[in-house]
Amino acid sequence: MEPRLCQVGTEYRLSTEYRLSTEYRLYRLYTEYRLNRLYNSTEYRLYTEYRLYNSTEYRLYTEYRLYTEYRLYNSTEYRLYNSTEYRLENSNVTSSTKNEPICAFPFTAKHYDPDTTEPISSGLQSLEELLSWKRSDANPFNVATVPLANREPSLASTPHRTLVSHDMMGGYLDDRFLQGAESDAPYVFYHWQYIDVFNYFSHNTVTIPPSVWTNAAHRHGVIVLGTFITEWTDGGKMCEVFLKEEESYRAVADRLVQIAHCYGFDGWLINIENPLGETAVKNTPLFLRYLTDQMHERVPGSMVLWYDSVLENGQLKWQNELNPSNRVFFSACDGIFTNYNWTEQNLEGMKAYSAAQGRLADIFVGVDVFARGEVVGGKLETNKALEMIRKHDFSTAIFAPGWVYESIPDKNDFRKEQDKFWSLLSDFLYVHRPSSPLPFVSSFCQGAGTSLYWRGQREVDRSWFNLDAQELQPLYYRETLEGEGWLRTQGCPEDAWSGGSSLLVEGVLPSMLSKVCARPVILFVITCVCVCVCARCSQLELQGCALRDVCVSVRRDGGDKDTPFKCRVGEIMILDAESLSVAPLPVQSVCLYDVVWLRGANKLNLNATLRWRYPAQLVRHFLVYWRRLRGPDPRIPSGKLALIGRAYCPLFRVTELTVPEPPGLLELVVEPVSREGFRVPESQWGRRSLSYTEERTDQS
């Protein structure tokens, strides 16, 4: 929320209402800005006063003051001095093991964890919340920063599409933490080259995909859909309200379009699972058509799908197919996602149905991996359903493949079981390849690991999960060779060059073969410039070529027996040699805001948002550091830079950073790391200094 100052005499005031989570509930938070002339000079101070009211008694419970000092120098530009001083006044700061807020949240609390202020993703719970949504209320950390990659073949020309609907344990689990989480065995998806559409599903009224999923999908040329769902009695009441007239259904559609455009994802799955009245069902196709048209206009390449549920007469009755009873909804949007209890007879009938002609690819036949009810396949026999669907030339929607994770008692076996599940489906999935300009760089990091590595060195020694760190994934597969030979590619979390995993190529080279080639990386890179390809110390110059794959060749060194082998590939990099001579750019416009101080057991923790400007297409990630410049004891020299974490966009939330007791002066530093993996000279890093003091006052 961007506050605006209004002049009242010589005083500036602003009153803003914030609503926080139940753990830190504010009834009202008034923010007063007073601009006072100090002495007879050109120096001004801006005082920001936060008053925290008890939500049930409506009285002043505890008063905290946060003073922010800006020094303006006598010039016509009124440039701000690049240092911010915080004086903390707390009436009763006690030592405890639980963090206590010294100042109230000066920002929208639903976007942040109430204990740590870590940025989190969440959905919208009601129609009222949807209709009141404004772009100024958006969570800046949940905005996707990776543009949708081009792919070959394009989605529009793909005749047999594959959608994955990610419905797992209610959604918004560890993936809700937008800067990552500490997790020993998280659910990670990395078979992107097999799928075309990713839908994030939950039972919130509006499910907004966490940006980490959108970024990972876009990197692989996969579009992402949110979910708009109404269900049960409350859902029926909601539909009667927003589908009563053109103005109301357009208002809902407009908000959905704005949300998708703001957060950077590509469309919606519309799931109305409650009966509709006569007026509501009449307006539903109009709502779908308007939503679809607006999405196509605002987000090129977007998609709106209808879930097979309500009939043309308003009855809630799943059809498990496209037929005359639900055709009107299919005709009003980009496609239909059928229910799961179909038979081959349903598929045969759909293929012959006139409304399906020319649009078979828009019919996504649903497959419930949990195999609930009378279904074809499911679980480890999901391939049987896909075989039948492809036989009749339809697309497919694989619902809840997180079953693999949920069904295994030992989550450490997840990767093995995940690879097994998708290998069973691979014969009925159609691979697409990302098409992108140089440089091509991938360490095959899957977005999780037991440690975080950079160039073979351990950077962080703990388990972690962050899909923003996932790099372009190879094609994971197993191939049978002659005799007893075999070849397999898979992620290897035990050893990594950068990130959390490497690519393991292993198998048995049969006695009748002298070499075997693995092609795990399927690319479509077009270049008209000189390219330098280096493997160890060899170099090749190419010009005007299209690079389609990268081969890892394993050759026998003597002997004629079956030979087992293992090869770990830490990174593949294909560069435009000319780009290496371009001078790095400096980090600009570093600013600090949304500061929250937390008291722990004999420690003071800083929480703050750091933002800067730097071309995102030039970096692999940013490293964020801090150091102490000055503390209470002037005899102690400045500290060394200490790593806080990685950022994958020019925005980072510093959380639970323990700093020296006040008064003090510290510095936050941002280092960009180029896509080629080269570090930028220190003179180009971004810096922001922060001074702080604490003053104790009596409780009001």
Secondary structure, DSSP 8 states (H G I E B T S, - for coil): -----EEETTEEE--------GGG--S-EEEEEEEEE-TTSS-EEEEEEEEEE-TTT-SEEEEEEEEEE--B-SSTT--B-SEEEEEEEES-----SS-EESS---S-GGGB-TTT--BB---B-SHHHHHT--GGGS-GGGS--S---EEES-STT-SS-EEEEE--TTS-SGGGBTT-B--SS------GGG-SEEEE--SSSEE---HHHHHHHHHTT-EEEEEEEEEHHHHHHHHHHHTSSHHHHHHHHHHHHHHHHHHT--EEEEEEES---HHHHHHHHHHHHHHHHHHHHHSTT-EEEEES-B-TTS-B---SS--TTTHHHHTTSSEEE--S---HHHHHHHHH-GGGTT-GGGEEEEEETT--SS-S--GGGHHHHHHHHHHTT-EEEEE-TTHHHHH-S-GGGHHHHHHHHHHHHGGG----EEE--S-EEE----SEESSEEETTEEEE-S-EE-GGG--------EEE-STT-EEEEEEETTS-SSBT-EEEEEEEE-TT-SEEEEEEEEEEEEESS-EEEEETTEEEEE-SEEEEEEEEEEE--S--S-EEEEEEE--EEEEEGGGGGS-----EEEEEEEEEEEEETTEEEEEEEEEEE--GGGEEEEEEEEEEEE-S-TTS-----EEEEEESSSEEEEEEEEE-SSSEEEEEEEEEEETTS-B--GGGSEEEEEEEEEEE----
